[in-house]
Amino acid sequence: MSHKPQIKIPATYMRGGTSKGVFFNLTDLPESAQVAGETRDKILLRVIGSPDPYGKHTDGMGGATSSTSKTVIISKSSVHDHDVDYLFGQVAIDKPFIDWSGNCGNLTAAVGSFAINNGLVDPQRIPKNGVAKVRIWQKNISKTIVAHVPITNGQVQETGDFELDGVTFPAAEVQVDFVAPVDATDAMFPTGNLVDVLEVPGNGIFSGASLQATMINAGIPTIFLNADELGYEGTELQEHINSDEKALAMFEYIRAHGALKMGLINDIEQAQERQHTPKIAIVSPAKSYLSSSGKQVVANDIDLNVRALSMGKLHHAMMGTAAVAIGTAAAIPNTLVNLAAGGGDVTSVTFGHPSGTLKVGAETANLDGQWQVNKVSMSRSARVLMEGWVRIPQD
């Protein structure tokens, strides 16, 4: 039996924030994959190694977690006053499925340096020494992001002493600004309420409950719940929740009902086809705990605790887009996030997550009774891990 040889595609393997993924220049993809569709999805699934019933991604570039099963496609921007278009695909581990419904805030930190390294940014916009402001059009959600990329001797500066909890080694700091993450014409709170009562009926796993919920569309659609209403402290680490299949099923069941109430789906069953969004998170007032790295997080050093799930599992740190939602909700009085942080006027918060802490700031305004957010900022880091080609079978 004869088999066709593998094909190779130029690619870069990068870490951005607490995530990593395979980055492609759009024009380097096979022509049939330069447009959205089945061919593109099949190629990217094979690159990552999905679907993998063993849950290991042994035969692909994925890392078998929601943080490491990611693909990114970058191209010259088609939007005025932007440098590049950024398209993100969240690859399912055990299903032949890529979710294109949202952004990855963590990998956003790597988009600017990839764009510069691949000649996608006008050289005149790159200082010899200083900071290059890369204007990114996030195609999944049609939003502007600005990455502040440090430059030394005309090259991207990746090494540095900035430490990011959830990342083992220090690197250069990259500030990321999410500009107007919610359009003035869009509803930041899809239900019209800062806090809703989310009615979740009982099933074979969950007894049912009326849960307080803040459901917000900023950065990424997110459902915030009070940790204590679900029997949690809010200081839990991954193993506490991810080893509990009943808990994971409960969170997914609640997430589906929240997605329905937010108007993101029309039927509960559709939640399975929209795994990347909305996110679901639990919040609690500041409490001390021991992080996953053994670092002591002291209650006096944080404003609140947040634990968020991504693709059905508790995230090891915090998704960048969920951090945008946290910062925005914290800045709006009387949301569950704001109340967990102590309430009142808040312009920035430092929150505890399983790997440590993260600070995020938001500029919000109330115009004629409608909340708007002008910008959300946070610091991440990014680094090229490997570059060259990925190889996949032709079939």
C-alpha positions as CSV (number, residue, x, y, z in Angstrom):
1,M,0.0,0.0,0.0
2,S,1.4,3.4,-1.0
3,H,0.8,6.5,1.1
4,K,1.4,10.1,0.2
5,P,4.3,11.9,2.1
6,Q,3.6,14.5,4.7
7,I,3.3,18.2,3.7
8,K,5.1,20.9,5.7
9,I,3.6,24.3,6.5
10,P,5.6,27.2,7.9
11,A,4.6,27.9,11.5
12,T,5.8,29.3,14.8
13,Y,5.1,27.8,18.2
14,M,4.6,30.6,20.7
15,R,3.8,31.2,24.3
16,G,1.5,34.2,25.0
17,G,0.6,34.9,28.6
18,T,-0.3,31.6,30.2
19,S,-1.2,30.0,26.9
20,K,0.7,28.6,24.0
21,G,-0.3,27.8,20.4
22,V,0.7,27.3,16.8
23,F,0.9,30.6,14.8
24,F,0.5,30.8,11.0
25,N,0.9,33.6,8.6
26,L,-2.3,33.3,6.5
27,T,-0.4,33.3,3.2
28,D,1.8,30.3,4.4
29,L,-1.3,28.1,4.7
30,P,-2.2,25.9,1.7
31,E,-4.4,27.9,-0.6
32,S,-7.5,25.8,0.2
33,A,-7.0,26.7,3.9
34,Q,-6.6,30.4,3.4
35,V,-10.4,30.7,3.7
36,A,-12.7,29.5,6.5
37,G,-14.2,26.1,6.1
38,E,-13.8,22.4,6.5
39,T,-10.4,22.1,4.8
40,R,-8.9,24.7,7.2
41,D,-10.4,23.1,10.2
42,K,-9.2,19.6,9.2
43,I,-5.6,20.9,8.7
44,L,-5.5,22.7,12.1
45,L,-7.1,19.8,13.9
46,R,-4.3,17.5,12.5
47,V,-1.6,20.0,13.5
48,I,-2.8,20.0,17.1
49,G,-3.5,16.3,17.1
50,S,-7.3,16.3,17.7
51,P,-9.5,14.6,18.2
52,D,-7.6,12.5,20.6
53,P,-9.6,9.9,22.6
54,Y,-6.5,9.4,24.8
55,G,-6.6,13.1,25.8
56,K,-2.8,13.5,25.3
57,H,-2.2,15.1,21.9
58,T,0.8,12.7,21.5
59,D,0.5,12.9,17.7
60,G,0.3,16.7,17.4
61,M,1.5,20.1,18.7
62,G,-1.3,20.5,21.2
63,G,-0.8,20.1,25.0
64,A,-4.1,18.4,25.8
65,T,-5.4,21.4,27.8
66,S,-7.6,24.3,26.9
67,S,-4.5,26.6,27.4
68,T,-2.4,24.7,24.9
69,S,-4.8,23.5,22.2
70,K,-4.8,26.7,20.3
71,T,-4.2,28.0,16.8
72,V,-3.7,31.5,15.5
73,I,-3.8,32.9,11.9
74,I,-2.3,36.3,11.3
75,S,-2.5,38.4,8.2
76,K,-2.0,42.0,7.0
77,S,-5.0,43.9,8.2
78,S,-8.0,44.6,6.0
79,V,-9.2,47.3,8.5
80,H,-8.1,50.9,8.3
81,D,-5.5,52.1,10.9
82,H,-4.7,48.5,12.0
83,D,-1.5,46.5,11.3
84,V,-2.7,42.9,11.4
85,D,-5.8,40.8,11.5
86,Y,-5.8,38.1,14.3
87,L,-8.0,35.1,14.0
88,F,-8.1,32.6,16.9
89,G,-9.2,29.0,16.9
90,Q,-9.8,27.0,20.2
91,V,-9.3,23.4,19.3
92,A,-11.3,20.7,21.2
93,I,-9.2,17.9,22.5
94,D,-11.5,14.9,22.2
95,K,-13.8,16.1,19.4
96,P,-13.2,17.1,15.7
97,F,-14.2,20.7,16.5
98,I,-12.7,24.2,16.4
99,D,-14.5,27.0,18.2
100,W,-14.1,30.3,16.3
101,S,-16.6,32.2,18.5
102,G,-14.2,34.1,20.7
103,N,-10.7,35.5,21.3
104,C,-7.7,34.3,23.4
105,G,-6.5,37.2,25.4
106,N,-3.3,35.5,26.5
107,L,-2.1,34.7,23.0
108,T,-2.9,38.3,22.0
109,A,0.3,39.2,23.8
110,A,2.2,37.1,21.2
111,V,0.4,38.5,18.1
112,G,2.4,41.7,18.0
113,S,5.9,40.1,18.1
114,F,4.8,37.5,15.6
115,A,3.6,40.2,13.3
116,I,6.8,42.2,13.6
117,N,9.0,39.1,13.1
118,N,7.1,38.1,10.0
119,G,7.2,41.5,8.3
120,L,3.5,42.3,8.7
121,V,4.1,45.7,10.4
122,D,5.3,48.7,8.5
123,P,9.0,49.1,9.5
124,Q,8.5,52.8,10.0
125,R,6.2,52.0,12.9
126,I,9.0,50.0,14.7
127,P,11.5,52.1,16.7
128,K,15.1,51.1,16.9
129,N,14.8,51.1,20.6
130,G,11.6,51.6,22.6
131,V,8.1,50.2,22.3
132,A,6.2,49.3,19.1
133,K,2.5,49.8,19.3
134,V,1.0,47.0,17.1
135,R,-2.6,47.7,16.2
136,I,-4.5,44.4,16.1
137,W,-7.9,43.7,14.6
138,Q,-9.4,40.7,16.4
139,K,-11.4,39.1,13.7
140,N,-13.4,36.7,15.9
141,I,-15.0,39.5,17.8
142,S,-14.4,42.5,15.6
143,K,-12.5,44.5,18.2
144,T,-9.3,46.6,18.4
145,I,-6.4,45.5,20.6
146,V,-3.1,47.3,21.0
147,A,0.0,45.3,22.0
148,H,3.0,47.3,23.3
149,V,6.0,45.3,22.1
150,P,9.4,46.2,23.5
151,I,12.1,46.6,20.9
152,T,15.9,46.5,21.3
153,N,18.2,47.3,18.3
154,G,15.3,47.0,16.0
155,Q,14.4,43.5,17.2
156,V,11.6,42.2,19.4
157,Q,12.8,42.0,23.0
158,E,11.6,38.8,24.5
159,T,13.8,38.3,27.5
160,G,13.3,40.3,30.7
161,D,12.6,40.2,34.4
162,F,8.7,40.5,34.2
163,E,7.2,37.7,36.2
164,L,3.7,36.4,35.4
165,D,2.0,34.0,37.7
166,G,1.2,30.8,35.8
167,V,4.4,31.1,33.7
168,T,7.6,29.5,35.1
169,F,10.2,31.9,33.8
170,P,10.5,35.7,33.6
171,A,10.4,37.5,30.2
172,A,9.9,41.0,28.8
173,E,6.6,42.7,29.7
174,V,4.0,43.3,27.0
175,Q,1.2,45.6,27.9
176,V,-2.1,44.8,26.1
177,D,-4.9,47.3,25.7
178,F,-8.3,46.0,24.8
179,V,-9.9,49.1,23.2
180,A,-13.7,49.5,23.6
181,P,-14.2,45.8,24.1
182,V,-17.9,46.4,24.1
183,D,-19.4,48.5,21.3
184,A,-21.6,51.4,22.5
185,T,-24.4,49.9,20.5
186,D,-24.0,46.5,22.1
187,A,-25.5,45.4,25.4
188,M,-22.7,44.9,27.9
189,F,-25.2,43.2,30.1
190,P,-27.4,41.2,27.6
191,T,-30.3,40.7,30.1
192,G,-30.2,44.4,31.0
193,N,-29.4,43.6,34.7
194,L,-26.2,43.9,36.7
195,V,-27.2,40.8,38.7
196,D,-29.8,38.3,37.5
197,V,-31.4,35.3,39.2
198,L,-30.4,32.4,37.0
199,E,-32.9,29.6,37.3
200,V,-31.3,26.3,36.8
201,P,-33.6,23.3,36.9
202,G,-32.6,20.0,38.5
203,N,-31.3,17.1,36.5
204,G,-29.6,13.8,37.4
205,I,-26.5,15.6,38.5
206,F,-27.6,18.9,39.8
207,S,-30.5,19.4,42.2
208,G,-31.4,22.8,40.7
209,A,-31.0,26.3,42.2
210,S,-31.8,29.9,41.8
211,L,-28.3,31.5,41.5
212,Q,-27.3,35.1,41.6
213,A,-25.3,35.8,38.4
214,T,-23.6,38.7,36.7
215,M,-23.6,38.0,32.9
216,I,-21.4,40.3,31.0
217,N,-20.1,40.6,27.4
218,A,-16.7,42.3,27.7
219,G,-13.6,40.7,26.4
220,I,-15.5,37.4,26.2
221,P,-19.1,36.6,27.3
222,T,-18.8,35.5,30.9
223,I,-21.1,34.2,33.7
224,F,-20.0,35.2,37.2
225,L,-21.4,33.3,40.2
226,N,-20.9,33.5,43.9
227,A,-18.6,30.7,45.0
228,D,-20.4,30.1,48.3
229,E,-23.7,29.6,46.5
230,L,-22.2,26.5,44.9
231,G,-20.5,25.3,48.1
232,Y,-17.0,26.6,47.2
233,E,-14.5,28.8,49.1
234,G,-13.3,30.5,45.9
235,T,-9.7,29.4,46.6
236,E,-9.8,26.0,45.0
237,L,-7.0,24.8,42.7
238,Q,-7.4,22.7,39.6
239,E,-7.2,19.3,41.2
240,H,-10.1,20.1,43.5
241,I,-12.5,20.7,40.7
242,N,-11.1,19.0,37.6
243,S,-10.9,15.6,39.5
244,D,-14.6,15.9,40.3
245,E,-16.6,14.8,37.3
246,K,-19.9,15.7,39.0
247,A,-18.7,19.2,39.6
248,L,-17.6,19.6,36.0
249,A,-20.9,18.4,34.7
250,M,-22.7,20.8,37.1
251,F,-20.7,23.8,35.8
252,E,-21.3,22.9,32.2
253,Y,-25.0,22.5,32.9
254,I,-25.2,25.9,34.6
255,R,-23.1,27.4,31.8
256,A,-25.5,26.1,29.2
257,H,-28.5,27.7,31.0
258,G,-26.5,31.0,31.3
259,A,-25.7,31.0,27.6
260,L,-29.4,30.6,26.9
261,K,-30.3,33.5,29.2
262,M,-27.6,35.6,27.5
263,G,-29.1,34.9,24.1
264,L,-26.0,33.3,22.8
265,I,-27.8,30.1,22.0
266,N,-31.4,29.2,21.2
267,D,-31.5,25.8,22.7
268,I,-29.6,24.2,25.6
269,E,-28.2,21.5,23.3
270,Q,-26.4,24.2,21.3
271,A,-24.0,24.8,24.2
272,Q,-22.1,21.7,23.1
273,E,-21.3,23.5,19.8
274,R,-20.2,26.6,21.6
275,Q,-17.7,25.3,24.2
276,H,-15.3,28.4,24.1
277,T,-18.0,30.9,25.0
278,P,-19.5,31.9,27.4
279,K,-17.0,31.3,30.2
280,I,-18.2,30.5,33.7
281,A,-16.4,31.8,36.8
282,I,-16.9,31.9,40.6
283,V,-16.0,34.9,42.7
284,S,-15.4,35.4,46.4
285,P,-14.0,38.0,48.7
286,A,-10.2,38.1,49.2
287,K,-8.9,35.0,51.1
288,S,-5.4,33.7,51.6
289,Y,-4.5,30.4,50.0
290,L,-1.5,28.5,48.7
291,S,-1.2,28.7,44.9
292,S,-0.4,25.7,42.6
293,S,3.3,26.7,42.6
294,G,3.4,26.7,46.4
295,K,3.4,30.5,46.5
296,Q,1.4,32.0,49.4
297,V,-1.2,34.4,48.3
298,V,-2.2,36.8,51.1
299,A,-5.7,38.2,51.4
300,N,-4.3,41.7,52.1
301,D,-2.5,41.6,48.7
302,I,-5.6,40.9,46.6
303,D,-9.1,42.4,46.2
304,L,-11.0,39.2,45.4
305,N,-10.6,35.6,44.3
306,V,-11.8,34.4,40.9
307,R,-11.8,30.8,39.5
308,A,-12.8,30.4,35.8
309,L,-13.5,27.3,33.7
310,S,-12.4,27.0,30.0
311,M,-13.5,24.3,27.7
312,G,-15.0,22.4,30.6
313,K,-12.1,22.5,33.0
314,L,-10.9,24.9,35.7
315,H,-8.2,27.0,34.1
316,H,-4.7,26.8,35.7
317,A,-4.5,30.6,35.9
318,M,-6.8,33.1,34.1
319,M,-7.8,33.5,30.5
320,G,-6.9,37.0,29.3
321,T,-10.3,37.7,27.8
322,A,-11.9,36.6,31.1
323,A,-9.6,39.1,32.9
324,V,-11.1,41.8,30.7
325,A,-14.5,40.7,31.9
326,I,-13.3,40.7,35.5
327,G,-11.7,44.2,35.2
328,T,-14.8,45.6,33.6
329,A,-17.3,44.0,36.0
330,A,-15.2,45.1,39.0
331,A,-15.4,48.7,37.8
332,I,-19.2,48.7,37.7
333,P,-20.8,49.1,41.1
334,N,-23.0,46.3,42.4
335,T,-22.0,43.5,40.0
336,L,-21.1,40.3,41.8
337,V,-17.4,41.0,40.9
338,N,-17.6,44.5,42.2
339,L,-19.2,43.4,45.5
340,A,-16.7,40.6,46.0
341,A,-14.0,43.2,45.6
342,G,-15.5,45.3,48.4
343,G,-18.0,47.4,46.3
344,G,-17.9,51.0,45.4
345,D,-15.7,52.8,42.9
346,V,-13.0,50.6,41.5
347,T,-10.6,51.4,38.7
348,S,-8.3,48.3,38.9
349,V,-8.3,45.1,40.8
350,T,-5.7,42.5,41.7
351,F,-7.4,39.1,41.9
352,G,-6.2,35.7,43.0
353,H,-6.4,32.7,40.6
354,P,-5.0,29.2,41.0
355,S,-1.5,30.1,39.9
356,G,-1.2,33.4,41.8
357,T,-2.4,36.9,41.1
358,L,-3.1,39.3,38.2
359,K,-3.8,43.0,38.1
360,V,-6.2,44.4,35.5
361,G,-7.5,48.0,35.1
362,A,-10.6,49.3,33.3
363,E,-11.9,52.7,32.2
364,T,-15.7,52.7,32.4
365,A,-18.4,55.3,32.2
366,N,-22.1,55.5,32.7
367,L,-23.7,57.4,29.8
368,D,-27.5,58.0,30.1
369,G,-27.9,54.9,32.3
370,Q,-25.8,52.6,30.0
371,W,-22.4,51.3,31.1
372,Q,-19.6,51.6,28.6
373,V,-16.0,50.5,28.8
374,N,-13.3,52.5,27.0
375,K,-10.3,50.4,27.6
376,V,-9.1,47.4,29.7
377,S,-5.3,47.0,30.2
378,M,-3.1,44.3,31.6
379,S,0.5,43.1,31.4
380,R,1.5,39.8,29.9
381,S,4.6,38.4,28.3
382,A,5.3,36.3,25.1
383,R,8.1,34.3,23.6
384,V,8.9,32.2,20.5
385,L,9.4,28.6,21.5
386,M,10.1,27.1,18.1
387,E,9.9,28.1,14.5
388,G,10.1,26.3,11.2
389,W,7.5,24.0,9.8
390,V,4.8,21.7,11.1
391,R,4.2,18.5,9.1
392,I,0.9,16.7,8.6
393,P,-0.2,13.8,6.4
394,Q,-1.6,14.9,3.1
395,D,-4.9,13.1,3.6
